[in-house]
Amino acid sequence: MDAQIAQKLCHMLASCEEATRTQALDNMGKLFAQATGPVDELTLLKITKALYYMLWMTDKPLKVRKVGVTIVETQGHFVDRANRLKFFWALFRSLSMEWPTLDKNRLDKMLLFVRIVVAGVLDLLNNGGWDRNEIEEFGKIVLDNEGIFNKRSMGLAFQFLQVFIDEFEANHETSVKKKTWSKLSAVGYLHLMKPFLHLAIIIDNRNILNTLGMYLLNRGASISGVPTDGYKLLVKKLAQSPCASHSNVKAMFEQLLEHCDDVQSTSVELVKQATEVVAAIELAVEGAKTSNSGHRKETKRNKSVAISEDVDMDDSETAPGLVDVSDVLEAEDYDMDDDNYINLADAFSPRRSNSKFGKHLKEVATLDTLRKYLVSSGQDKHQLLEKLNSPRMRRQMTLLALHNIRWLNPDRKFKCARKLHKIMTITETADNMPSRRRSIDVAKALHNIKHAKPEKSILRKRNRKSTETKHVVFNLKNNQVATIPKKTRSTLTMPMW
């Protein structure tokens, strides 16, 4: 596929003119027909994003439905069926990336488009005879971390779960009437439902889990005309697995087992496939846990190494780059503890939790409260208390708190005097630029906070001139209310001849 031609067509698909978009969509089908080998994923993502904005530009429900169906049918021009599944993968990923930008006026058309895309995927699998490899690729689309069930696009996940069984039943009924239904075996249906059971174990959103069980898993056990014995057997085996021991997952499986009591066929092949699927799910879940724990350990190790390096660099009592202003603060009569440190929790933290205050500011107050607790409980030799009482740590906490106060723009918010723009005096010199060391005048910043005086309000009363009573009449000719203009004496002098 020519990337330059695809780029031009993408620009045409996002055009404001409907005729240009329609012509570009027709040419896109011809471009797909010329692709014989595997298509680049990045190119497909660009194309699907342009198709998304083509639907974005389309108005009126009937046109939206027609354009959505045409977009999904465009993938039929691919000769290679692997490219068709890759097209749906890119389409779901583009929907997930653009979902947070949706507004209420375009939400309905995107929900309809998700239903159309789900119907297109099921129709593709049916036309392929429910091939095992294609079902596995569909499972990868469902479990894609950047796709349907990404945290940024929860609405897409809800819509996908709610319409999947509806579209599956509709596809089954329509195909049976047209005699185009490919036989779906019990093993094939087992592998079709495998990614959703895997998702039920790894998902960490309770609402998604409840929707998954209510709209998909429970209904999937009782679809007429489809052999569901393999799926029911898989549910029973997976419910006994240790990976389903979480309370929410366990409760969901208890409800699901009520729909999976009547298993009519338990062939050797079916039991073997169910056992292999359970083992694969357990292995994937265990691998994900191991990778996450390894990542956390690596992050913790890097942090510890960084802290140790900082300690080696800063052996003195005062951290380099920060000014020791203890004497000045004591002279200003600030609330200081026995160690000549300011109580940050009282000085900077609000009495009530306020979402406008930064996360780091709350952490500063929490650390200071923890230090107070350790002192009051008699744990003077605690290792954490020694770290919190170190001059370097306390001054870093002060610096962080002042940064957050500066970001609040208090001079604008509280109409204070224009002195608070100097709340933070940060200086950088050529000597300390390579190490990015900064110095801050803590005393000056606190003095500005304490002695700031509010300005007069900028909202002044209007100097309205006293107006005389207006005489109002109704103008019959223009059918409106008019004001009689006041007669004023002319200042012009007219000649008397």
C-alpha positions as CSV (number, residue, x, y, z in Angstrom):
1,M,0.0,0.0,0.0
2,D,1.4,3.4,-1.0
3,A,1.8,5.5,2.1
4,Q,1.7,8.8,0.2
5,I,-1.6,8.0,-1.5
6,A,-3.0,6.8,1.8
7,Q,-2.0,10.1,3.4
8,K,-3.8,12.2,0.7
9,L,-6.9,10.1,1.1
10,C,-6.8,10.6,4.8
11,H,-6.8,14.4,4.3
12,M,-9.8,14.0,1.9
13,L,-11.7,11.8,4.4
14,A,-11.5,14.6,7.0
15,S,-12.7,17.2,4.5
16,C,-15.7,19.5,5.3
17,E,-17.3,18.7,1.9
18,E,-19.5,15.6,1.8
19,A,-18.7,14.9,-1.9
20,T,-14.9,14.9,-1.2
21,R,-15.4,12.5,1.7
22,T,-17.5,10.1,-0.3
23,Q,-15.0,10.1,-3.2
24,A,-12.1,9.5,-0.8
25,L,-14.0,6.5,0.7
26,D,-14.5,5.0,-2.7
27,N,-10.8,5.4,-3.5
28,M,-9.9,3.9,-0.2
29,G,-11.6,0.7,-1.2
30,K,-9.6,0.6,-4.4
31,L,-6.4,1.2,-2.4
32,F,-7.3,-1.7,-0.1
33,A,-7.9,-4.0,-3.1
34,Q,-4.3,-3.3,-4.4
35,A,-2.8,-4.4,-1.1
36,T,-1.6,-8.0,-1.4
37,G,0.8,-8.3,1.5
38,P,0.6,-7.3,5.2
39,V,-0.4,-3.7,5.7
40,D,1.6,-1.4,8.0
41,E,-0.1,-0.9,11.4
42,L,0.8,2.8,11.5
43,T,-0.8,3.4,8.1
44,L,-3.9,1.6,9.2
45,L,-4.1,3.7,12.3
46,K,-3.9,6.9,10.3
47,I,-6.6,5.6,7.9
48,T,-9.0,4.6,10.7
49,K,-8.5,7.9,12.5
50,A,-9.5,9.7,9.2
51,L,-12.5,7.4,8.9
52,Y,-13.5,8.3,12.5
53,Y,-13.4,12.0,11.6
54,M,-15.4,11.3,8.4
55,L,-18.1,9.9,10.6
56,W,-17.6,12.9,13.0
57,M,-18.4,15.3,10.1
58,T,-21.5,13.4,9.0
59,D,-24.9,14.7,10.1
60,K,-28.4,13.2,10.1
61,P,-29.1,9.7,11.5
62,L,-29.7,8.0,8.1
63,K,-26.5,9.3,6.6
64,V,-24.6,8.4,9.8
65,R,-25.8,4.8,9.5
66,K,-25.1,4.6,5.8
67,V,-21.5,6.0,6.2
68,G,-20.9,3.7,9.2
69,V,-21.9,0.6,7.3
70,T,-19.8,1.7,4.3
71,I,-16.7,2.2,6.5
72,V,-17.1,-1.3,7.9
73,E,-17.7,-2.8,4.5
74,T,-14.5,-1.2,3.1
75,Q,-12.4,-3.8,4.8
76,G,-13.9,-6.4,2.4
77,H,-11.7,-5.1,-0.4
78,F,-8.6,-6.6,1.3
79,V,-7.5,-9.8,-0.4
80,D,-5.7,-11.1,2.7
81,R,-8.2,-11.8,5.5
82,A,-5.5,-11.1,8.1
83,N,-5.5,-7.4,6.9
84,R,-9.3,-7.4,7.5
85,L,-8.9,-8.3,11.2
86,K,-6.0,-5.9,11.5
87,F,-8.3,-3.2,10.1
88,F,-10.8,-3.9,12.9
89,W,-8.0,-3.8,15.4
90,A,-6.9,-0.4,14.2
91,L,-10.5,0.8,14.2
92,F,-11.1,-0.1,17.8
93,R,-7.8,1.4,18.8
94,S,-8.6,4.7,17.0
95,L,-12.1,4.7,18.7
96,S,-10.4,4.3,22.0
97,M,-7.9,7.1,21.5
98,E,-10.5,9.5,20.3
99,W,-13.3,8.6,22.7
100,P,-12.3,11.2,25.4
101,T,-12.9,14.0,22.9
102,L,-16.5,13.1,22.3
103,D,-19.3,15.5,23.1
104,K,-22.9,14.9,23.9
105,N,-24.0,15.8,20.3
106,R,-21.9,13.1,18.7
107,L,-22.1,10.4,21.3
108,D,-25.2,8.7,19.8
109,K,-23.6,8.3,16.3
110,M,-20.4,6.8,17.8
111,L,-22.5,4.3,19.9
112,L,-24.3,3.3,16.8
113,F,-21.0,3.0,15.0
114,V,-19.6,0.6,17.7
115,R,-22.7,-1.6,17.1
116,I,-22.0,-1.6,13.4
117,V,-18.3,-2.5,13.9
118,V,-19.2,-5.4,16.2
119,A,-21.7,-6.7,13.7
120,G,-19.0,-6.4,11.0
121,V,-16.5,-8.4,13.0
122,L,-19.0,-11.2,13.7
123,D,-20.0,-11.3,10.0
124,L,-16.3,-11.6,9.1
125,L,-15.8,-14.5,11.5
126,N,-18.9,-16.2,10.2
127,N,-17.8,-15.8,6.5
128,G,-14.5,-17.4,7.4
129,G,-16.2,-20.5,8.9
130,W,-15.3,-19.5,12.4
131,D,-11.7,-20.4,11.8
132,R,-9.7,-21.0,15.0
133,N,-6.8,-18.7,14.0
134,E,-9.2,-15.8,13.3
135,I,-11.0,-16.4,16.6
136,E,-7.7,-16.1,18.3
137,E,-6.9,-12.9,16.5
138,F,-10.3,-11.6,17.6
139,G,-9.4,-12.5,21.2
140,K,-6.2,-10.4,20.9
141,I,-8.3,-7.4,19.7
142,V,-10.5,-7.7,22.8
143,L,-7.6,-8.0,25.2
144,D,-5.6,-5.2,23.6
145,N,-4.4,-2.8,26.4
146,E,-4.7,0.2,24.1
147,G,-8.0,-0.8,22.6
148,I,-11.5,-1.4,23.8
149,F,-10.9,-1.7,27.5
150,N,-8.4,1.0,28.0
151,K,-9.1,3.2,31.0
152,R,-9.5,6.3,28.9
153,S,-12.5,4.8,27.0
154,M,-14.8,3.2,29.5
155,G,-17.8,4.2,27.5
156,L,-16.6,2.2,24.5
157,A,-16.1,-0.8,26.8
158,F,-19.6,-0.6,28.1
159,Q,-21.2,-0.2,24.7
160,F,-19.1,-3.2,23.3
161,L,-20.2,-5.5,26.1
162,Q,-23.8,-4.5,25.9
163,V,-24.2,-5.0,22.2
164,F,-22.0,-8.1,21.6
165,I,-24.6,-10.8,22.4
166,D,-27.4,-8.8,20.6
167,E,-25.4,-8.6,17.4
168,F,-24.3,-12.2,17.7
169,E,-27.9,-13.4,17.9
170,A,-29.0,-11.0,15.1
171,N,-26.1,-12.3,12.9
172,H,-27.1,-15.9,13.7
173,E,-30.8,-15.4,12.9
174,T,-30.1,-13.4,9.7
175,S,-27.5,-15.9,8.4
176,V,-29.8,-18.9,9.1
177,K,-32.6,-17.3,7.1
178,K,-30.2,-16.5,4.2
179,K,-28.6,-19.9,4.6
180,T,-25.2,-18.4,5.0
181,W,-24.5,-19.5,8.6
182,S,-21.3,-21.4,9.1
183,K,-21.5,-24.1,11.6
184,L,-20.0,-23.1,14.9
185,S,-18.8,-26.0,17.0
186,A,-18.7,-26.2,20.8
187,V,-14.9,-25.9,20.8
188,G,-15.2,-22.8,18.5
189,Y,-17.7,-21.1,20.8
190,L,-15.5,-21.9,23.8
191,H,-12.6,-20.1,22.2
192,L,-14.9,-17.2,21.1
193,M,-15.8,-16.6,24.8
194,K,-12.3,-17.2,26.1
195,P,-11.1,-13.6,26.0
196,F,-14.2,-12.4,27.9
197,L,-13.6,-14.9,30.7
198,H,-10.0,-13.9,30.7
199,L,-11.1,-10.3,30.9
200,A,-13.4,-11.0,33.9
201,I,-10.3,-12.2,35.9
202,I,-7.9,-9.3,35.1
203,I,-10.3,-6.4,34.9
204,D,-10.1,-4.1,38.0
205,N,-13.2,-2.0,37.4
206,R,-16.3,-3.3,39.3
207,N,-18.8,-1.6,36.9
208,I,-17.1,-3.2,33.9
209,L,-17.1,-6.5,35.6
210,N,-20.8,-6.3,36.5
211,T,-21.7,-5.3,32.9
212,L,-19.6,-8.1,31.5
213,G,-21.4,-10.7,33.6
214,M,-24.9,-9.3,33.1
215,Y,-24.9,-8.5,29.4
216,L,-22.4,-11.0,28.0
217,L,-21.4,-14.0,30.1
218,N,-24.8,-14.8,31.6
219,R,-26.6,-14.4,28.3
220,G,-23.8,-16.3,26.4
221,A,-24.7,-19.5,28.2
222,S,-28.2,-19.7,26.7
223,I,-28.1,-18.8,23.0
224,S,-30.5,-20.8,21.0
225,G,-29.0,-22.7,18.0
226,V,-25.5,-22.5,19.3
227,P,-23.6,-25.3,21.2
228,T,-22.7,-23.8,24.5
229,D,-21.5,-26.9,26.3
230,G,-17.8,-26.1,25.9
231,Y,-18.4,-22.6,27.3
232,K,-20.3,-23.9,30.3
233,L,-17.6,-26.5,31.0
234,L,-14.9,-23.8,30.8
235,V,-16.8,-21.6,33.3
236,K,-17.0,-24.5,35.8
237,K,-13.3,-25.2,35.5
238,L,-12.3,-21.6,35.7
239,A,-14.5,-21.0,38.8
240,Q,-12.3,-23.6,40.6
241,S,-9.1,-22.0,39.5
242,P,-7.0,-20.0,42.1
243,C,-6.8,-17.0,39.7
244,A,-10.6,-16.5,40.2
245,S,-10.3,-16.2,44.0
246,H,-10.9,-12.5,44.2
247,S,-14.1,-11.5,46.0
248,N,-15.7,-9.6,43.0
249,V,-14.7,-12.2,40.5
250,K,-15.8,-15.0,42.8
251,A,-19.3,-13.4,43.2
252,M,-19.6,-13.0,39.5
253,F,-18.7,-16.6,38.8
254,E,-21.2,-17.8,41.4
255,Q,-24.0,-16.1,39.5
256,L,-22.6,-17.4,36.2
257,L,-22.6,-21.0,37.5
258,E,-26.4,-20.8,37.9
259,H,-26.7,-20.6,34.1
260,C,-24.2,-23.4,33.5
261,D,-25.8,-26.3,35.3
262,D,-27.1,-28.2,32.3
263,V,-24.1,-29.5,30.4
264,Q,-25.3,-32.1,28.0
265,S,-22.1,-33.1,26.2
266,T,-18.7,-33.7,28.0
267,S,-16.6,-35.2,25.3
268,V,-12.9,-35.9,25.7
269,E,-11.9,-33.3,23.2
270,L,-14.2,-30.7,24.9
271,V,-12.7,-31.4,28.3
272,K,-9.2,-31.3,26.9
273,Q,-9.8,-27.9,25.2
274,A,-11.3,-26.4,28.4
275,T,-8.4,-27.6,30.5
276,E,-5.9,-26.1,28.0
277,V,-7.7,-22.8,28.0
278,V,-7.8,-22.6,31.8
279,A,-4.1,-23.3,31.9
280,A,-3.4,-20.6,29.3
281,I,-5.4,-18.1,31.2
282,E,-3.7,-18.9,34.5
283,L,-0.3,-18.7,32.8
284,A,-1.2,-15.3,31.3
285,V,-2.5,-13.9,34.6
286,E,0.6,-15.2,36.5
287,G,2.9,-13.7,33.9
288,A,1.2,-10.3,34.2
289,K,1.6,-10.3,37.9
290,T,5.2,-11.3,37.7
291,S,6.0,-8.5,35.2
292,N,4.1,-5.9,37.3
293,S,5.9,-6.9,40.5
294,G,9.3,-6.9,38.6
295,H,8.5,-3.4,37.3
296,R,7.6,-2.2,40.8
297,K,10.8,-3.7,42.2
298,E,12.9,-2.0,39.5
299,T,11.3,1.3,40.1
300,K,11.8,1.0,43.9
301,R,15.5,0.0,43.3
302,N,16.0,3.0,41.0
303,K,14.5,5.3,43.7
304,S,16.7,3.9,46.4
305,V,19.8,4.3,44.2
306,A,18.9,7.9,43.5
307,I,18.3,8.6,47.2
308,S,21.7,7.0,48.1
309,E,23.5,9.1,45.5
310,D,21.8,12.3,46.8
311,V,22.8,11.4,50.4
312,D,26.4,10.9,49.3
313,M,26.4,14.3,47.5
314,D,24.8,16.1,50.4
315,D,26.7,15.1,53.6
316,S,26.4,18.5,55.2
317,E,23.5,19.5,57.4
318,T,22.2,22.1,54.9
319,A,21.3,21.0,51.5
320,P,23.3,22.7,48.7
321,G,21.4,25.4,46.8
322,L,19.0,26.1,49.7
323,V,19.5,29.0,52.0
324,D,19.4,28.5,55.8
325,V,16.9,31.1,57.1
326,S,16.2,29.7,60.6
327,D,17.2,32.9,62.4
328,V,15.1,35.1,60.1
329,L,12.1,32.8,60.5
330,E,12.4,32.8,64.3
331,A,12.6,36.6,64.3
332,E,9.4,36.8,62.2
333,D,7.7,34.8,65.0
334,Y,6.5,31.9,62.8
335,D,5.1,28.7,64.3
336,M,8.3,26.6,64.7
337,D,8.9,23.3,66.5
338,D,11.8,22.4,68.8
339,D,14.0,21.7,65.9
340,N,13.5,25.2,64.4
341,Y,11.4,23.9,61.6
342,I,8.1,25.4,60.3
343,N,5.0,23.3,60.8
344,L,4.1,22.8,57.1
345,A,0.7,21.2,57.9
346,D,-0.5,24.4,59.6
347,A,1.2,26.8,57.3
348,F,0.2,25.5,53.9
349,S,-2.4,22.7,54.2
350,P,-6.1,23.6,54.1
351,R,-8.2,22.6,57.0
352,R,-10.5,20.7,54.7
353,S,-9.6,18.7,51.7
354,N,-9.7,20.9,48.6
355,S,-9.3,19.4,45.2
356,K,-7.6,22.6,43.9
357,F,-4.6,22.0,46.2
358,G,-2.1,19.8,44.5
359,K,-1.4,16.2,45.3
360,H,2.1,17.0,46.5
361,L,0.9,19.6,48.9
362,K,-1.3,17.0,50.6
363,E,1.6,14.6,50.8
364,V,3.7,17.3,52.5
365,A,1.0,17.8,55.1
366,T,0.8,14.0,55.6
367,L,4.5,13.7,56.1
368,D,4.5,16.5,58.7
369,T,1.6,14.9,60.5
370,L,3.4,11.6,60.5
371,R,6.4,13.2,62.0
372,K,4.3,14.7,64.8
373,Y,2.8,11.4,65.5
374,L,6.2,9.7,65.8
375,V,7.4,12.4,68.2
376,S,4.3,12.3,70.4
377,S,4.3,8.5,70.6
378,G,7.9,8.4,71.9
379,Q,9.4,6.8,68.8
380,D,12.4,9.2,68.7
381,K,14.8,6.7,67.4
382,H,12.6,5.6,64.5
383,Q,14.4,5.4,61.2
384,L,11.7,7.2,59.3
385,L,11.7,10.0,61.9
386,E,15.4,10.5,61.3
387,K,14.8,10.9,57.5
388,L,11.9,13.3,58.1
389,N,14.0,15.5,60.5
390,S,17.0,15.7,58.2
391,P,17.5,19.4,57.1
392,R,17.7,18.3,53.4
393,M,14.3,16.6,53.6
394,R,12.6,19.4,55.5
395,R,13.8,22.1,53.1
396,Q,12.8,20.1,50.1
397,M,9.4,19.8,51.6
398,T,9.3,23.6,52.1
399,L,10.4,24.2,48.5
400,L,7.7,21.8,47.2
401,A,5.0,23.5,49.3
402,L,6.0,27.0,48.0
403,H,5.9,25.7,44.4
404,N,2.3,24.6,44.9
405,I,1.3,27.9,46.4
406,R,2.8,29.8,43.5
407,W,0.9,27.6,41.0
408,L,-2.4,28.7,42.6
409,N,-1.9,32.3,41.4
410,P,-3.1,33.8,44.7
411,D,-2.6,37.3,43.4
412,R,-5.4,36.8,40.9
413,K,-7.6,34.6,42.9
414,F,-7.7,36.7,46.1
415,K,-7.3,40.1,44.6
416,C,-4.2,40.7,46.8
417,A,-1.5,43.3,46.2
418,R,0.9,42.7,43.4
419,K,3.5,41.5,45.9
420,L,2.6,37.8,45.7
421,H,4.2,37.4,42.3
422,K,7.4,37.4,44.4
423,I,6.2,34.6,46.6
424,M,8.9,32.5,45.2
425,T,12.4,33.9,44.5
426,I,14.3,31.3,42.6
427,T,17.8,32.1,41.4
428,E,20.1,30.1,39.1
429,T,23.7,30.9,38.5
430,A,26.2,29.7,36.0
431,D,28.0,27.7,38.7
432,N,25.0,25.6,39.6
433,M,23.3,25.3,36.3
434,P,24.8,22.0,35.3
435,S,23.4,20.4,38.5
436,R,20.1,22.3,38.2
437,R,20.5,23.5,41.8
438,R,18.0,26.3,42.8
439,S,17.9,28.5,45.8
440,I,14.8,30.0,47.4
441,D,14.3,32.7,49.9
442,V,11.9,31.0,52.3
443,A,11.7,34.0,54.7
444,K,10.8,36.4,52.0
445,A,8.1,34.1,50.6
446,L,6.5,33.6,53.9
447,H,6.7,37.3,54.7
448,N,4.8,38.1,51.4
449,I,2.1,35.6,52.4
450,K,1.7,37.0,55.9
451,H,1.8,40.7,55.1
452,A,-0.1,40.8,51.8
453,K,-3.0,43.4,51.9
454,P,-6.0,43.1,49.6
455,E,-6.5,45.7,46.9
456,K,-9.6,47.6,46.4
457,S,-12.2,45.8,44.3
458,I,-12.0,46.5,40.6
459,L,-15.8,46.4,40.4
460,R,-16.8,50.0,40.6
461,K,-20.2,51.5,40.7
462,R,-21.4,53.0,37.5
463,N,-21.6,56.7,37.4
464,R,-25.1,56.9,35.9
465,K,-26.2,60.3,35.0
466,S,-29.6,61.4,36.2
467,T,-32.0,60.9,33.3
468,E,-35.3,62.7,32.9
469,T,-38.6,60.8,32.5
470,K,-39.1,59.5,29.0
471,H,-42.4,59.9,27.2
472,V,-43.3,56.7,25.4
473,V,-46.0,56.4,22.7
474,F,-47.1,53.6,20.4
475,N,-46.3,54.1,16.8
476,L,-49.2,52.6,14.8
477,K,-47.3,52.9,11.5
478,N,-44.3,50.7,12.6
479,N,-46.3,48.8,15.2
480,Q,-43.8,49.4,17.9
481,V,-43.2,51.4,21.0
482,A,-41.2,54.5,20.4
483,T,-39.7,57.2,22.6
484,I,-40.5,60.8,21.9
485,P,-37.2,62.6,21.5
486,K,-36.7,65.5,23.8
487,K,-36.8,68.9,22.1
488,T,-33.5,70.7,22.4
489,R,-32.8,74.3,21.6
490,S,-30.7,74.7,18.6
491,T,-27.3,76.4,19.0
492,L,-27.2,77.5,15.4
493,T,-28.0,81.1,14.5
494,M,-30.1,81.6,11.5
495,P,-29.9,84.8,9.4
496,M,-32.9,87.1,9.6
497,W,-33.0,88.0,5.9
